[in-house]
Every structure is written in structure tokens, then in C-alpha cells.
Amino acid sequence: MVAKKTVKVTQVKSSIGHGKEQIATLKGLGLNKVGRTSVLEDTPAVRGMINKVAHLIKIEE
């Protein structure tokens, strides 16, 4: 059985002043407050969401 890759994302900047799409993307990643951390499966869809809000989050493999 192969272990699934995961990626750990932490919100480091506020979403105030950013567009509705970026706020919705953060919510989709499980983030809504500065300092929150979420561990997600590393899929192309998640990677696309991470790229969209990369300036607001910190990524750990």
C-alpha cells in the first residue's frame, strides 16, 4: 500500500482586501484565520488552489 502525499499549509497573512475568489479559495483549503494550519492531500486541484493564494500562505511538504 502506497502512502498518499500530503502538504501542510498555514495562513500567514490576512485575506482582508483580497478578492472574493481568493477568500473562497482559502476557505476551500480549510483556512479562514491567520495562524490556522491544514494538512491536505497533494493533488493537482489542491496545488492549483495553493498557487492562487501562495502570497497568503506558507507551504510545507
N, CA and C atoms as an extended XYZ file, in Angstrom:
183
Properties=species:S:1:pos:R:3:atomname:S:1:resname:S:1:resid:I:1 pbc="F F F"
N         0.842       -1.180        0.000 N   MET     1
C         0.000        0.000        0.000 CA  MET     1
C         0.892        1.250        0.000 C   MET     1
N         0.610        2.165       -0.893 N   VAL     2
C         1.405        3.372       -1.041 CA  VAL     2
C         0.790        4.491       -0.203 C   VAL     2
N         1.614        5.156        0.601 N   ALA     3
C         1.128        6.273        1.410 CA  ALA     3
C         0.881        7.475        0.503 C   ALA     3
N        -0.220        8.147        0.753 N   LYS     4
C        -0.552        9.326       -0.042 CA  LYS     4
C         0.282       10.511        0.421 C   LYS     4
N         0.710       11.319       -0.543 N   LYS     5
C         1.469       12.517       -0.212 CA  LYS     5
C         0.532       13.554        0.383 C   LYS     5
N         1.059       14.295        1.329 N   THR     6
C         0.280       15.375        1.920 CA  THR     6
C         1.096       16.662        1.883 C   THR     6
N         0.389       17.759        1.994 N   VAL     7
C         1.018       19.063        2.046 CA  VAL     7
C         0.374       19.834        3.199 C   VAL     7
N         1.213       20.519        3.970 N   LYS     8
C         0.742       21.269        5.130 CA  LYS     8
C         0.770       22.757        4.772 C   LYS     8
N        -0.368       23.418        4.874 N   VAL     9
C        -0.448       24.847        4.553 CA  VAL     9
C        -0.891       25.620        5.791 C   VAL     9
N        -0.269       26.778        6.003 N   THR    10
C        -0.575       27.650        7.128 CA  THR    10
C        -0.829       29.049        6.591 C   THR    10
N        -1.920       29.660        7.026 N   GLN    11
C        -2.211       31.021        6.601 CA  GLN    11
C        -1.351       31.983        7.409 C   GLN    11
N        -0.596       32.843        6.714 N   VAL    12
C         0.313       33.768        7.386 CA  VAL    12
C        -0.074       35.233        7.180 C   VAL    12
N        -0.978       35.501        6.240 N   LYS    13
C        -1.443       36.864        6.001 CA  LYS    13
C        -2.961       36.872        5.956 C   LYS    13
N        -3.533       38.027        6.280 N   SER    14
C        -4.976       38.189        6.289 CA  SER    14
C        -5.532       38.250        4.870 C   SER    14
N        -6.774       37.829        4.722 N   SER    15
C        -7.428       37.880        3.419 CA  SER    15
C        -8.170       39.199        3.206 C   SER    15
N        -8.135       40.089        4.188 N   ILE    16
C        -8.809       41.381        4.068 CA  ILE    16
C        -8.182       42.157        2.912 C   ILE    16
N        -9.026       42.697        2.048 N   GLY    17
C        -8.556       43.478        0.919 CA  GLY    17
C        -8.287       42.659       -0.323 C   GLY    17
N        -8.456       41.357       -0.255 N   HIS    18
C        -8.275       40.495       -1.414 CA  HIS    18
C        -9.651       40.128       -1.956 C   HIS    18
N        -9.687       39.661       -3.179 N   GLY    19
C       -10.952       39.371       -3.842 CA  GLY    19
C       -11.730       38.229       -3.222 C   GLY    19
N       -13.011       38.171       -3.581 N   LYS    20
C       -13.901       37.115       -3.082 CA  LYS    20
C       -13.409       35.733       -3.485 C   LYS    20
N       -12.827       35.632       -4.681 N   GLU    21
C       -12.333       34.332       -5.146 CA  GLU    21
C       -11.200       33.823       -4.266 C   GLU    21
N       -10.295       34.714       -3.850 N   GLN    22
C        -9.181       34.292       -3.011 CA  GLN    22
C        -9.670       33.918       -1.613 C   GLN    22
N       -10.654       34.637       -1.098 N   ILE    23
C       -11.224       34.306        0.208 CA  ILE    23
C       -11.891       32.940        0.142 C   ILE    23
N       -12.620       32.680       -0.938 N   ALA    24
C       -13.278       31.380       -1.110 CA  ALA    24
C       -12.247       30.266       -1.259 C   ALA    24
N       -11.135       30.546       -1.920 N   THR    25
C       -10.076       29.550       -2.077 CA  THR    25
C        -9.468       29.198       -0.728 C   THR    25
N        -9.240       30.199        0.126 N   LEU    26
C        -8.724       29.930        1.470 CA  LEU    26
C        -9.695       29.052        2.255 C   LEU    26
N       -10.978       29.346        2.156 N   LYS    27
C       -11.979       28.527        2.846 CA  LYS    27
C       -11.971       27.102        2.314 C   LYS    27
N       -11.780       26.955        1.006 N   GLY    28
C       -11.702       25.631        0.396 CA  GLY    28
C       -10.497       24.840        0.878 C   GLY    28
N        -9.438       25.554        1.241 N   LEU    29
C        -8.245       24.900        1.785 CA  LEU    29
C        -8.378       24.641        3.284 C   LEU    29
N        -9.464       25.097        3.881 N   GLY    30
C        -9.670       24.893        5.320 CA  GLY    30
C        -9.042       25.981        6.167 C   GLY    30
N        -8.770       27.127        5.558 N   LEU    31
C        -8.137       28.239        6.268 CA  LEU    31
C        -9.090       29.425        6.280 C   LEU    31
N        -9.195       30.110        7.418 N   ASN    32
C       -10.006       31.319        7.459 CA  ASN    32
C        -9.486       32.341        8.459 C   ASN    32
N        -8.442       32.016        9.184 N   LYS    33
C        -7.832       32.946       10.127 CA  LYS    33
C        -6.314       32.802       10.051 C   LYS    33
N        -5.625       33.883       10.313 N   VAL    34
C        -4.162       33.852       10.311 CA  VAL    34
C        -3.692       32.888       11.400 C   VAL    34
N        -2.767       32.024       11.054 N   GLY    35
C        -2.226       31.052       12.000 CA  GLY    35
C        -2.852       29.677       11.900 C   GLY    35
N        -3.952       29.552       11.194 N   ARG    36
C        -4.582       28.238       11.033 CA  ARG    36
C        -3.756       27.376       10.101 C   ARG    36
N        -3.727       26.081       10.396 N   THR    37
C        -2.962       25.121        9.602 CA  THR    37
C        -3.883       24.010        9.138 C   THR    37
N        -3.654       23.540        7.935 N   SER    38
C        -4.444       22.463        7.368 CA  SER    38
C        -3.510       21.484        6.657 C   SER    38
N        -3.754       20.188        6.834 N   VAL    39
C        -2.978       19.155        6.148 CA  VAL    39
C        -3.887       18.565        5.077 C   VAL    39
N        -3.450       18.676        3.824 N   LEU    40
C        -4.268       18.273        2.689 CA  LEU    40
C        -3.548       17.253        1.832 C   LEU    40
N        -4.325       16.459        1.103 N   GLU    41
C        -3.757       15.509        0.149 CA  GLU    41
C        -3.176       16.289       -1.022 C   GLU    41
N        -2.010       15.882       -1.485 N   ASP    42
C        -1.314       16.587       -2.558 CA  ASP    42
C        -1.859       16.143       -3.911 C   ASP    42
N        -2.858       16.884       -4.407 N   THR    43
C        -3.460       16.598       -5.708 CA  THR    43
C        -3.296       17.816       -6.609 C   THR    43
N        -3.475       17.656       -7.907 N   PRO    44
C        -3.379       18.816       -8.803 CA  PRO    44
C        -4.388       19.911       -8.464 C   PRO    44
N        -5.577       19.544       -8.028 N   ALA    45
C        -6.592       20.541       -7.674 CA  ALA    45
C        -6.141       21.369       -6.471 C   ALA    45
N        -5.595       20.699       -5.466 N   VAL    46
C        -5.114       21.398       -4.275 CA  VAL    46
C        -3.917       22.269       -4.639 C   VAL    46
N        -3.035       21.776       -5.486 N   ARG    47
C        -1.874       22.565       -5.912 CA  ARG    47
C        -2.317       23.842       -6.634 C   ARG    47
N        -3.368       23.750       -7.448 N   GLY    48
C        -3.886       24.927       -8.131 CA  GLY    48
C        -4.430       25.953       -7.151 C   GLY    48
N        -5.121       25.479       -6.122 N   MET    49
C        -5.648       26.379       -5.096 CA  MET    49
C        -4.501       27.035       -4.331 C   MET    49
N        -3.471       26.267       -4.035 N   ILE    50
C        -2.307       26.802       -3.326 CA  ILE    50
C        -1.622       27.881       -4.163 C   ILE    50
N        -1.478       27.637       -5.459 N   ASN    51
C        -0.845       28.630       -6.329 CA  ASN    51
C        -1.635       29.926       -6.391 C   ASN    51
N        -2.950       29.828       -6.286 N   LYS    52
C        -3.807       31.011       -6.378 CA  LYS    52
C        -3.631       31.941       -5.179 C   LYS    52
N        -3.344       31.385       -4.001 N   VAL    53
C        -3.216       32.197       -2.779 CA  VAL    53
C        -1.840       32.030       -2.141 C   VAL    53
N        -0.833       31.744       -2.949 N   ALA    54
C         0.515       31.477       -2.439 CA  ALA    54
C         1.078       32.644       -1.639 C   ALA    54
N         0.651       33.867       -1.937 N   HIS    55
C         1.151       35.040       -1.225 CA  HIS    55
C         0.543       35.194        0.168 C   HIS    55
N        -0.459       34.381        0.500 N   LEU    56
C        -1.121       34.467        1.801 CA  LEU    56
C        -0.800       33.283        2.704 C   LEU    56
N        -0.126       32.271        2.182 N   ILE    57
C         0.093       31.041        2.949 CA  ILE    57
C         1.561       30.639        2.944 C   ILE    57
N         1.891       29.727        3.878 N   LYS    58
C         3.211       29.093        3.942 CA  LYS    58
C         2.985       27.610        3.670 C   LYS    58
N         3.831       27.033        2.831 N   ILE    59
C         3.645       25.647        2.395 CA  ILE    59
C         4.790       24.793        2.914 C   ILE    59
N         4.448       23.620        3.474 N   GLU    60
C         5.440       22.646        3.918 CA  GLU    60
C         5.091       21.303        3.292 C   GLU    60
N         6.087       20.656        2.700 N   GLU    61
C         5.863       19.354        2.052 CA  GLU    61
C         5.673       18.275        3.087 C   GLU    61
